[in-house]
């Protein structure tokens, strides 16, 4: 088999797609199976209740005839908690950070991961490792643990370890740091002018600490930083992803794109060209919030391979990296037993942890 042909066989492993609704439609199951898509990202619109969510997880995994799929979500806490009904309500990261207690961060992280694992989720796009250096930031704000790099680093490390203990993969976000932006990348392309020296002394500290705590995934930011790369935002920048993240920081895990359907991407880069560029720049997994956009992107990458516009080695190397991590951290999928879910969600001891966080925060910050 030629290298090009081999690449077309595994290219689906590099995609994580969103779904519509509470069930897997037949056409979706076929797309997951035929394209061998690597994973699924779930949102609030996929969630009705824990039993339905577990059933959905089982349906999705049934579409795989090989390695398990990534079953992923953004379950940070606060305003970014996709699953709420029946789950423990998690405070915002800034509240957890205000406790100044890595132990409490570890406990709440274990809690989140335990609940996710109970319904079949194996990858959580958390924690936010950004340092909240800009009070006017519209997208990060209270999602960050705080404004001091060392405190954020301690919390990030504890959060990573809490997830790993429960067998759920955490993912640090958003490299090289989204804390100093004043634009929301969901709606426009943010631009910052932070030098590499400042980033190393501030933004990179929590990421490096997270990597040392054995975090195997990091998410790129859709941010343009001209001092680092005048032409490409981080998600599409080989200078940022390969030279800085891989070579200078020595990161060897998986690089995941932020959602490629944010306007920071769609307003500036073509629907079929952007995923090709992201893979060339160093992303190993690319995320689409909708199946329709994922199909277009998948087609774009396939066409680029067939037209010799994308080096098949790029696809093969990323697919190998992703598959090796799956083999290492994802056990063979065992269907969730729906009747058992209640034993793992919103438990009294989980409420005790949340109360401890609230109490400690009030003690340290009475106003």
C-alpha positions in Angstrom: 0.0 0.0 0.0 1.3 3.5 -0.9 2.0 6.0 1.8 -0.8 8.2 0.3 -3.3 5.4 0.4 -2.3 4.5 3.9 -2.9 8.1 5.0 -6.4 8.2 3.6 -7.2 5.1 5.6 -6.3 6.7 8.9 -7.2 10.4 8.4 -10.5 10.1 10.2 -8.6 9.4 13.4 -7.6 13.1 13.4 -11.1 14.4 13.7 -13.4 15.0 16.7 -17.0 15.9 15.6 -20.0 17.3 17.2 -23.5 15.6 16.9 -27.0 16.9 16.7 -29.6 15.7 19.2 -29.9 13.1 21.9 -29.3 10.0 19.8 -27.0 8.8 17.0 -28.7 9.1 13.7 -28.1 6.3 11.2 -26.3 8.6 8.8 -24.0 9.8 11.6 -23.2 6.3 12.7 -22.3 5.5 9.2 -20.0 8.6 8.9 -18.3 7.7 12.2 -17.8 4.1 11.0 -16.9 4.7 7.3 -14.6 7.6 7.9 -13.2 6.0 11.1 -13.7 9.3 13.0 -11.5 9.5 16.1 -13.9 11.0 18.5 -17.0 12.9 19.4 -17.6 16.2 21.3 -20.8 16.5 23.3 -22.6 19.7 24.2 -25.6 20.7 26.3 -27.8 20.1 23.2 -26.8 16.4 23.4 -27.8 16.1 27.0 -31.3 15.4 28.4 -30.4 13.4 31.5 -27.6 11.1 32.7 -29.3 7.9 31.5 -29.8 9.3 28.0 -26.2 10.5 28.0 -24.9 7.0 28.9 -27.0 5.4 26.3 -25.7 7.9 23.7 -22.1 7.0 24.8 -22.9 3.4 24.2 -24.4 4.1 20.8 -21.4 6.1 19.7 -18.8 3.5 20.8 -20.8 0.8 19.0 -19.9 2.6 15.7 -16.2 1.8 16.3 -14.8 -1.5 15.0 -11.3 -0.7 16.3 -10.0 1.5 19.1 -12.5 3.3 21.3 -13.6 6.8 20.3 -12.7 9.9 22.3 -15.9 10.8 24.1 -15.2 14.4 25.0 -16.9 17.4 26.6 -16.1 20.8 28.1 -16.9 20.2 31.8 -14.9 22.9 33.5 -17.5 24.1 36.0 -19.2 27.5 36.3 -20.6 28.8 33.0 -18.9 26.0 31.1 -20.5 22.9 32.4 -22.4 21.1 29.6 -24.0 18.4 31.8 -25.9 19.9 34.7 -29.1 18.0 35.5 -28.3 15.1 37.9 -24.6 16.1 38.0 -22.8 18.0 40.8 -22.8 21.7 40.1 -19.1 22.7 39.9 -18.0 26.3 40.9 -16.1 28.5 38.5 -12.3 28.0 38.4 -11.7 31.4 39.9 -13.6 30.3 43.0 -11.6 27.1 43.2 -8.4 29.1 42.7 -9.4 31.5 45.5 -9.2 28.7 48.0 -5.4 28.5 47.3 -5.8 24.8 48.0 -4.4 22.4 45.5 -5.9 19.6 47.6 -9.4 20.9 47.0 -8.6 21.4 43.3 -7.5 17.8 43.2 -10.7 16.6 45.0 -13.1 18.6 42.8 -11.2 17.3 39.7 -11.6 13.7 40.9 -15.3 14.4 41.4 -15.8 15.8 37.9 -13.9 12.9 36.3 -15.7 10.3 38.3 -19.1 11.6 37.2 -17.9 11.8 33.5 -16.5 8.3 33.5 -19.8 7.0 34.9 -21.6 8.1 31.7 -18.9 7.0 29.3 -16.9 10.2 28.9 -13.1 9.7 28.6 -11.8 13.1 27.7 -12.5 16.5 29.3 -11.3 19.7 27.7 -10.2 21.1 31.0 -8.5 22.6 32.9 -8.1 26.2 31.6 -4.4 26.8 32.1 -4.7 30.5 31.1 -3.5 33.2 33.4 -6.2 35.9 33.8 -4.0 38.9 33.2 -6.6 41.0 31.4 -9.6 42.0 33.5 -11.5 42.9 30.3 -11.1 39.5 28.8 -14.6 38.4 27.5 -13.9 34.7 26.9 -11.6 33.5 29.8 -12.3 35.7 32.9 -13.6 33.5 35.7 -12.8 30.3 33.8 -9.1 30.8 34.9 -8.0 29.9 38.3 -6.5 33.3 38.9 -4.1 36.0 37.7 -0.9 34.7 39.3 1.0 32.2 37.2 2.3 30.1 40.2 -1.1 29.7 41.7 -2.7 28.8 38.4 0.1 26.3 37.9 -0.5 24.6 41.2 -4.3 24.4 40.5 -3.7 23.1 37.0 -1.3 20.4 38.2 -3.8 19.3 40.9 -6.7 19.2 38.4 -4.7 17.2 35.9 -3.8 14.6 38.6 -7.4 14.4 39.8 -8.6 13.4 36.4 -5.8 11.0 35.7 -6.5 9.1 39.0 -10.0 8.5 37.7 -8.9 7.4 34.2 -10.3 10.4 32.4 -7.9 12.4 30.2 -7.6 16.1 30.9 -6.6 18.7 28.3 -4.8 22.0 29.0 -6.1 25.0 27.2 -5.5 27.4 25.4 -1.8 27.5 24.3 0.1 29.8 24.1 -2.3 31.6 26.5 -5.7 33.2 26.1 -5.7 35.2 29.3 -4.5 38.5 27.9 -7.0 38.9 25.1 -9.8 41.5 24.8 -11.5 39.7 21.9 -13.6 36.5 22.1 -12.3 34.0 19.5 -15.8 32.6 19.1 -16.7 35.8 17.2 -13.4 37.3 15.9 -9.7 36.7 15.6 -8.0 38.0 18.8 -4.6 39.7 18.4 -2.0 40.1 21.2 1.5 41.5 21.2 3.0 39.6 24.1 6.7 38.7 23.6 8.0 35.2 23.9 10.0 36.3 27.0 6.9 37.5 28.8 5.0 34.3 27.8 7.8 32.2 29.2 7.7 34.0 32.5 4.0 34.1 32.8 1.6 32.2 30.4 3.8 29.1 29.9 4.3 28.3 33.6 0.9 26.5 34.2 1.2 24.6 30.9 4.7 23.4 31.7 3.5 22.3 35.2 0.6 20.5 33.6 2.8 18.7 31.2 5.1 17.6 34.1 2.0 16.2 35.8 1.5 13.8 32.9 -1.1 15.7 31.0 -1.1 14.2 27.5 -3.3 16.7 25.6 -3.1 20.5 25.0 -5.5 22.7 23.1 -4.3 25.5 20.8 -5.7 29.0 20.9 -7.1 30.8 17.8 -5.0 33.8 18.6 -2.7 35.9 16.4 0.5 36.9 18.1 2.7 38.8 15.7 5.9 38.8 17.8 5.7 34.9 17.6 4.2 34.6 14.1 3.0 37.6 12.1 1.0 35.5 9.6 -0.8 32.6 11.4 -2.8 32.2 14.6 -1.5 29.6 17.0 -3.7 26.8 15.7 -2.3 27.2 12.2 1.3 28.2 13.2 4.1 25.7 12.9 6.4 28.3 14.6 4.2 28.2 17.8 3.2 24.5 17.8 6.4 22.9 16.5 9.2 25.2 17.3 8.0 26.7 20.7 5.6 24.0 22.1 7.4 20.9 20.8 11.0 21.9 20.6 11.5 24.7 23.2 9.1 23.3 25.8 9.7 19.7 25.0 6.0 18.8 24.8 5.5 15.3 23.4 1.8 14.7 23.8 -1.2 15.4 21.5 -2.0 18.9 20.2 -5.7 19.5 19.8 -7.2 22.5 17.9 -9.8 24.6 19.5 -13.2 24.4 17.7 -12.5 25.1 14.1 -16.0 26.6 13.6 -15.2 29.7 15.7 -15.3 32.8 13.7 -11.6 33.4 14.4 -11.2 30.5 11.9 -14.2 30.6 9.6 -14.0 34.4 8.8 -10.4 34.2 7.7 -9.5 30.7 6.5 -11.3 28.4 4.1 -13.4 25.5 5.4 -11.3 23.0 3.5 -8.0 24.7 3.7 -7.9 25.5 7.4 -7.8 21.8 8.6 -5.0 21.0 6.2 -3.1 24.0 7.5 -3.8 23.0 11.1 -2.4 19.5 10.5 0.7 20.8 8.7 1.3 23.3 11.6 1.3 20.5 14.1 -2.2 19.8 15.3 -2.9 16.1 15.8 -6.6 16.3 16.5 -9.0 18.9 15.0 -12.4 19.7 16.5 -15.7 20.6 14.8 -18.8 21.4 16.8 -21.1 20.2 14.0 -21.1 17.1 11.9 -21.7 19.1 8.7 -18.6 21.1 9.1 -16.6 18.0 10.1 -17.7 16.3 6.9 -16.5 19.3 4.8 -13.2 19.4 6.6 -12.7 15.6 6.3 -13.3 15.9 2.6 -10.9 18.8 2.3 -8.1 16.8 3.9 -8.8 13.8 1.7 -8.7 15.9 -1.4 -5.4 17.5 -0.3 -3.9 14.0 0.1 -5.2 12.9 -3.2 -4.0 16.1 -5.0 -0.6 15.8 -3.3 -1.1 19.1 -1.5 -0.7 17.5 1.9 2.3 15.3 2.7 0.9 11.9 3.8 3.6 11.7 6.5 1.9 14.5 8.3 -1.3 12.4 8.6 0.4 9.2 9.3 2.6 10.7 12.1 -0.4 12.3 13.8 -2.5 9.2 13.5 0.2 7.1 15.0 0.6 9.6 17.9 -3.1 9.6 18.6 -3.5 5.8 18.3 -0.6 5.2 20.6 -2.2 7.4 23.3 -5.5 5.7 22.9 -3.9 2.3 23.3 -2.1 3.5 26.4 -5.0 5.3 28.2 -8.3 4.0 26.8 -9.3 0.5 27.9 -11.5 -1.6 25.7 -14.9 0.0 25.9 -17.3 -1.6 28.3 -20.9 -0.5 27.8 -22.2 1.7 30.6 -24.8 -0.1 32.7 -27.6 2.5 32.8 -29.0 1.1 36.1 -25.8 1.8 38.0 -25.3 5.5 37.0 -27.1 6.9 40.1 -24.5 5.4 42.4 -21.9 7.7 40.9 -23.6 11.1 40.4 -24.3 14.1 42.7 -23.3 12.1 45.8 -23.5 13.6 49.3 -19.7 13.4 49.7 -19.4 15.4 46.4 -21.6 18.2 47.9 -19.3 18.2 50.9 -16.3 19.0 48.7 -18.2 21.9 47.0 -19.2 23.2 50.5 -15.6 23.0 51.6 -14.6 25.2 48.6 -17.3 27.7 49.3 -16.4 27.9 53.0 -12.6 28.2 52.3 -13.2 31.0 49.7 -15.4 32.9 52.1 -12.8 32.6 54.9 -10.0 33.8 52.7 -12.0 36.4 50.9 -14.8 37.6 53.2 -15.8 40.4 50.9 
